[in-house]
């Protein structure tokens, strides 16, 4: 069996896959912000709730910058961890299992790219707690995209330089309007919100020339609410010298990470 783990700022999702991609079960736990307590909760989940499964590979996707070679989480956007040896710590729990540590947005983008094989250049944007960014070319992640996504993607926005997270994340949306994406019904809010989202996407379209842009994450789950406003804004600010790609909703806005982990294991095992 293959184990996919999606570590989020508030919850951690486990998914067990068979070798042919059948999802056998899911399990969720709260993400403890104390890393030692987090490890204890992971151990409990694996030794008790998922104890009936024997794993050959594990991919753990985290919301931050990773050292892929050594399986280390270097720094996280919304968790207070630094330089945590995730692969070594998980190996102590799982035993002789090959463990990959990856970035969550890159895994989600990988899955969405696998779901759209007709496109060779896919830009994945996931406004959630932060803004995840991935760019997949010919089925592989472009590692020049910073793992921290919108936290380090700086924009010249309204006469000041600002991180994209600060204007386009789900957290920024809730902070400004007092509602989560699922609660927003007023078109005026979405019309205002997409200005910053489109500005950042347009910058990435100009530099990366994607054939398609896929919107996922917690905000992307409500894509239909803001799609027409986003497309209108992109057409308004886009360069006539750059072909505007298709803008699509993610196939699995909130589950793409675990499915991407499965795809990553399949390619790298």
C-alpha positions in Angstrom: 0.0 0.0 0.0 1.0 3.6 -0.6 0.5 6.3 2.0 -0.2 9.9 1.1 -0.2 12.6 3.9 -1.3 16.2 3.4 -0.2 18.3 6.3 -2.2 21.5 6.6 -2.1 24.4 9.0 -5.2 23.1 10.8 -5.7 19.5 9.8 -3.6 16.6 8.5 -5.2 14.2 6.0 -4.0 10.6 5.5 -5.0 8.6 2.4 -4.2 4.9 1.7 -3.9 3.9 -1.9 -3.4 0.6 -3.6 -0.7 0.3 -6.2 -3.2 0.8 -9.0 -4.5 4.1 -7.5 -7.6 2.9 -5.6 -8.2 5.0 -2.5 -8.8 2.5 0.3 -9.4 4.9 3.2 -8.9 8.4 4.6 -8.2 9.6 8.1 -8.0 13.1 9.5 -6.4 14.5 12.6 -5.8 18.1 13.9 -2.4 19.5 13.1 -0.7 20.3 16.4 1.6 23.3 16.0 4.0 21.9 18.5 6.1 19.6 16.3 6.8 17.0 19.1 3.1 16.7 19.7 2.5 16.6 16.0 4.8 13.6 15.7 3.0 11.9 18.6 -0.3 12.3 16.9 1.1 11.0 13.6 2.4 7.9 15.5 -0.9 7.3 17.1 -2.8 7.6 13.8 -0.5 5.2 12.1 -0.1 2.7 14.9 -3.8 2.6 15.8 -6.2 4.0 13.2 -4.2 2.8 10.1 -2.5 -0.2 11.8 -4.0 -2.8 9.4 -2.1 -1.5 6.4 1.5 -2.3 5.4 3.1 0.5 3.4 5.9 0.4 0.8 6.1 4.1 0.1 5.0 7.3 1.8 4.7 10.9 0.4 4.2 13.6 2.9 3.2 17.0 1.5 3.7 20.0 3.6 2.8 23.7 3.3 6.4 25.1 3.1 9.9 25.0 1.7 11.4 21.5 1.6 14.8 19.9 1.2 13.8 17.1 -1.1 17.1 15.2 -1.0 17.2 15.0 2.8 13.4 15.0 3.5 13.5 18.1 5.7 10.9 20.8 6.1 12.9 24.0 6.1 10.4 26.7 6.8 6.6 26.8 6.7 4.2 29.5 5.8 1.6 28.9 8.5 3.2 26.5 10.9 6.0 27.5 13.4 8.4 24.7 12.4 11.9 25.1 11.0 14.3 22.5 9.8 12.3 19.5 10.9 13.6 16.1 9.8 10.3 14.8 8.5 11.6 11.8 6.6 13.8 10.6 9.5 11.0 11.1 12.0 8.4 9.3 9.9 10.9 6.4 9.2 11.1 5.8 13.0 7.3 5.2 12.9 6.9 3.5 9.6 10.1 1.4 9.5 11.4 0.2 6.1 9.3 2.5 4.0 10.6 4.8 1.2 9.6 8.3 2.3 9.3 11.4 0.1 8.8 14.9 1.5 7.3 17.4 -0.9 5.5 20.7 -1.2 1.7 20.5 -1.0 0.9 22.9 -3.9 3.4 21.1 -6.2 1.7 17.8 -5.4 -1.8 19.3 -6.1 -0.5 20.8 -9.3 1.0 17.5 -10.4 -2.4 15.7 -10.0 -4.3 18.4 -11.9 -1.7 18.2 -14.7 -2.1 14.4 -14.9 -5.9 15.0 -15.1 -5.4 17.3 -18.1 -2.9 15.5 -20.4 -3.8 17.6 -23.4 -1.9 20.5 -21.8 1.9 20.5 -21.6 2.3 23.7 -19.5 -0.1 24.0 -16.5 -0.1 26.8 -13.9 -1.7 25.8 -10.7 -2.9 28.4 -8.2 -4.4 27.5 -4.8 -5.7 30.4 -2.7 -6.2 28.9 0.8 -4.4 29.7 4.0 -1.7 31.1 1.7 -1.5 31.1 -2.1 0.0 27.9 -3.3 1.7 28.0 -6.7 3.0 25.2 -9.0 4.0 25.2 -12.7 4.0 21.8 -14.4 5.8 21.3 -17.7 5.6 18.0 -19.5 4.3 16.3 -16.4 7.0 17.5 -14.0 7.2 20.4 -11.5 9.2 23.4 -12.3 11.3 23.7 -9.1 12.2 27.3 -9.8 8.7 28.1 -8.4 9.4 28.9 -4.7 7.8 26.3 -2.4 6.5 29.2 -0.3 4.3 30.4 -3.1 2.5 33.6 -2.5 4.4 34.3 0.7 7.6 35.1 -1.4 5.9 36.1 -4.7 6.1 39.9 -4.4 4.0 42.3 -6.4 4.1 46.0 -7.0 0.5 46.6 -5.9 -1.0 50.0 -5.5 2.2 51.9 -5.0 3.8 49.4 -2.6 5.5 46.0 -2.8 3.5 43.3 -1.2 3.4 39.5 -0.9 0.6 38.0 -3.0 -0.6 36.1 0.1 -1.5 39.4 1.7 -4.1 40.2 -0.9 -5.2 36.9 -2.4 -5.1 34.2 0.2 -8.2 32.8 1.7 -7.0 34.2 5.0 -6.8 37.7 3.4 -10.2 37.3 1.9 -11.7 36.4 5.3 -9.8 39.2 7.1 -11.0 41.9 4.7 -14.6 40.9 4.2 -15.4 39.1 7.5 -16.6 35.9 5.7 -15.0 32.7 4.4 -15.3 31.9 0.7 -18.1 29.4 1.4 -20.1 32.2 3.1 -19.7 34.9 0.5 -22.8 35.5 -1.7 -22.4 39.2 -2.7 -21.0 39.5 -6.2 -19.4 42.8 -5.2 -17.1 41.1 -2.8 -15.9 38.7 -5.5 -15.5 41.5 -8.0 -13.2 43.3 -5.6 -11.3 40.2 -4.5 -10.3 39.1 -8.0 -8.3 42.3 -8.7 -5.4 41.1 -6.6 -5.8 37.5 -7.7 -5.8 38.4 -11.4 -2.9 40.8 -10.9 -0.7 37.9 -9.6 -1.9 35.4 -12.1 -1.3 37.8 -14.9 2.3 38.2 -13.8 2.8 34.5 -13.9 1.1 34.1 -17.2 3.5 36.7 -18.7 6.6 35.0 -17.3 5.6 31.3 -17.6 3.4 31.2 -20.7 1.1 28.4 -19.5 -1.5 26.8 -21.8 -4.0 26.5 -18.9 -4.4 28.0 -15.4 -6.1 25.8 -12.8 -7.6 27.3 -9.7 -7.7 25.1 -6.6 -7.5 25.3 -2.8 -10.1 26.4 -0.4 -11.1 29.5 -2.4 -10.9 27.6 -5.7 -13.6 25.2 -4.4 -16.0 28.2 -5.0 -14.6 29.0 -8.5 -18.0 29.4 -10.1 -18.7 32.4 -7.8 -15.9 34.5 -9.1 -15.0 32.9 -12.5 -16.6 35.5 -14.7 -15.1 38.4 -12.8 -11.6 36.8 -12.8 -11.7 36.2 -16.5 -13.0 39.7 -17.2 -10.2 41.2 -15.1 -7.5 39.1 -16.7 -8.7 40.2 -20.2 -8.6 43.8 -19.0 -5.1 43.8 -17.6 -3.5 41.1 -19.9 -0.9 42.0 -22.5 -2.0 41.8 -26.2 1.3 40.2 -26.8 0.5 37.2 -24.6 -2.1 34.6 -25.4 -4.6 34.3 -22.6 -4.8 30.6 -21.4 -7.9 28.8 -20.4 -8.9 29.3 -16.7 -10.3 26.2 -15.2 -11.5 25.0 -11.8 -9.4 22.2 -10.2 -10.8 18.7 -10.6 -10.3 18.1 -6.9 -9.9 21.6 -5.3 -9.4 20.2 -1.8 -8.1 16.7 -2.4 -5.6 17.2 -5.1 -2.7 17.0 -2.7 -3.2 13.4 -1.7 -3.8 12.3 -5.2 -0.7 14.2 -6.3 1.2 12.3 -3.7 0.1 9.1 -5.2 1.1 10.2 -8.7 4.5 11.3 -7.3 5.1 7.9 -5.7 4.1 6.1 -8.9 6.6 8.1 -10.9 9.5 7.9 -8.4 9.2 4.3 -7.1 
